[in-house]
């Protein structure tokens, strides 16, 4: 079972126990409140509430006593890839970035943007590992958020509920040992240990077939009263129209 926070209240208590000052806990609370607006009805492919994943990622970072902006980034790292800004489009834009800056400040927004731009797959992981020692401090912070995200994704056997569970497990075994090494080189051996133990558990674990889900990625469950706004639908229709 995960030892990390999964709710905002658990996270606040963890931060207080770690000695974070009240005003910095308030910064993390502001990030959570903004997250409430960005991720309504959103779930991981396992069925886990998306906000629980975000809180868990922030909790991993808090357990390492990272700087407050890094913890807040953990809470909002998926803002541009999965957040709902009202227009139905994913990805970064000047308008979205301005909105995030107003909510959580320039430093956190910059970290989130850098996280979004960090390609993380089996082709790029070796390159990231190779240049780790020459990374700027801010890029090392972004990489730390990425590693915290990987740990949170695999806790409680999370990837084994997904439709592509075996592909995920193979990727974990073939490519993510590099994450353990990178955690060590970032100076966080406790994170490296947690990654190694969690990957080992996932490698041999089994869950009942009846718990398998049809989703391989995060998804939304719209509220029963939800209606797509005409302006948003029209914008998407125009964008898909083939122009000659």
Secondary structure, DSSP 8 states (H G I E B T S, - for coil): ---S--SHHHHHHHHHHTT--HHHHHHHHHHHHHHHHH-TTEE-TTS-BHHHHHHHHHHHHHHTT--HHHHHHHHHTTHHHH---SSS--S--HHHHHHHHHHH-HHHHHHHHHHHH---STTTHHHHHHTGGG--HHHHHHHHHHHHHHHHHHGGGGGGGSTTHHHHHHHHHHHTHHHHHHHHHTT-HHHHHHHHHHHHHHHH----GGG--S-SS-EE---TT----HHHHHHHHHHHS---
